[in-house]
Amino acid sequence: MLDSSYDRRLRRTMELTAGPSTATTTTSALISPTKNRPNSTRNIGDRLVPTRAGNNWQVAFHMKEELSPTSSSMRNREGPPVASDAAGRDRSLFRSILENEVLNSGIEDPRELQNKKRRVFHYDSPLKPENRVSQPYSLSPLSPASQKLLQSPRKAARKIAKVPFKVLDAPELQDDFYLNLVDWSSQNVLSVGLGACVYLWAAATSQVTRLCDLAPEGDSVTSVAWAERGHLVSVGTHRGTVQVWDVTAGKRIHTLEGHTARVGALAWNGDLLASGSRDRLILQRDIRTPPSIAQRRLSGHRQEVCGLKWSPDNQLLASGGNDNKLFVWGLHSVAPLQTFTEHLAAVKAIAWSPHHHGVLASGGGTADRCIRFWNTLTGQPMQYVDTGSQVCNLAWSKHSSELVSTHGYSQNQILIWKYPSLAQVAQLTGHSYRVLYLAMSPDGESIVTGAGDETLRFWSVFNKTRSQKETRSVLNLFTSLR
């Protein structure tokens, strides 16, 4: 029994604070407030405690940054992520099973873990034991949701060999950032410029032949590039000439003049050959016409042109120079259609995406170290990633939305990236000098890299099988037409 004086004081306090409606409340109602409310659906109790079922607890505190769904994009601005996709999937699976068994979350797909909206603290009444799923006759200690997670098919982990499968000696391979001395033809023949000579290496037979020797002319090789059909190879020289050789016949069929300095970049577009030189000019010439016919001159760079690449549809030409500029030219234009000036160092590494229409990737030198992506349909810059090293070359995979980059100062590494997430798939090391040269095999599985350590290293980095789920580019308007 409550004391009568205490009961009166309690009633008076409630009348002053809650109004007349609570004045008729009996003492028994105050003691058990839910007894006279049969429609109440929740028993709140006399206190609120944080319920763990709604909280976003991390399995391990040191994994917090890696488990965060948005951490990958943030690291793209600061540096490459180091966690592999396989390790991330394993952590996500373990975390999902842990939540199922400890918190009874019922997660059947690890992706549900990222889509759940959570708060650090969520206050509620304690979870009643009868609300938990009970399976007294189950033969497994795990819940049905966790069993489904473990039985679901998992994608095989991607394995990339960390060592090259072949190493060739390349004496007199120059350690010059502005040259392009290695190229791989569609006929599976590798051309390499060594000093004053051009050598051909047949990948099928490992046979080496010398194509030409410029020493009697007092000249040296500064660039090589195969034509698309693989029967012609162009050779840029230190004196500014461009020679075109017929590999089958083993003879020179053209000598193109017009440059006044060394030719460090070459790019074929059918029978049209573009050449970039230290004289800051880009010349476009059709090898089917006589050399006396005037060529198209593209002037826009203020320093040496060191990178040239045609787009997959052969309508646009991208050029990079030592003036830190990236230009995009039309097939018949003499003025650049687009100019990009975000790089802070020389732009040698250039690559057009074969999977995303209009996407162009470029890499900057030592003072820049960034790989940047551009939308050439709108002329707008896209995302970028700081690689931490001088970017020397870029190449897209032929079968998946991935690209490989080679680097110089100061880590001399080879990196494979996923696009558009820019997650780092693998890092390959082995060269002791800057990895200045890169070429891809015709089947798209292997790459060859060259460096000033006078070696050529062959790596198996890409899968030949095409990805089942191709990424559709929103930039390509033609894929939506029927």
Sequence and secondary structure as in RCSB ss.txt:
>XXXX:A:sequence
MLDSSYDRRLRRTMELTAGPSTATTTTSALISPTKNRPNSTRNIGDRLVPTRAGNNWQVAFHMKEELSPTSSSMR
NREGPPVASDAAGRDRSLFRSILENEVLNSGIEDPRELQNKKRRVFHYDSPLKPENRVSQPYSLSPLSPASQKLL
QSPRKAARKIAKVPFKVLDAPELQDDFYLNLVDWSSQNVLSVGLGACVYLWAAATSQVTRLCDLAPEGDSVTSVA
WAERGHLVSVGTHRGTVQVWDVTAGKRIHTLEGHTARVGALAWNGDLLASGSRDRLILQRDIRTPPSIAQRRLSG
HRQEVCGLKWSPDNQLLASGGNDNKLFVWGLHSVAPLQTFTEHLAAVKAIAWSPHHHGVLASGGGTADRCIRFWN
TLTGQPMQYVDTGSQVCNLAWSKHSSELVSTHGYSQNQILIWKYPSLAQVAQLTGHSYRVLYLAMSPDGESIVTG
AGDETLRFWSVFNKTRSQKETRSVLNLFTSLR
>XXXX:A:secstr
   HHHHHHHHHHHHHHH GGGTT  HHHHH TTTT TT      S  EE GGGB   SSGGGHHHH TTHHHHH
HHHS     HHHHHHHHHHHHHHHHHHH     SHHHHHH   BS  EE    GGGS   TT SSSS HHHHHHH
HS         SS SEEEE TT    TT B EEE TTSEEEEEETTEEEEEETTT  EEEEEE GGGT  EEEEE
E TTSSEEEEEETTS EEEEETTTTEEEEEE   SS EEEEEEETTEEEEEETTSEEEEEETTS TTS  EEEE 
 SS EEEEEE TTSSEEEEEETTS EEEEETT SS SEEE   SS EEEEEE SSSTTEEEEEE TTT EEEEEE
TTTTEEEEEEE SS EEEEEE SSSSEEEEEE TTT  EEEEETTT  EEEEE   SS EEEEEE TTSSEEEEE
ETTTEEEEEE S SS  SS    TT GGGG  
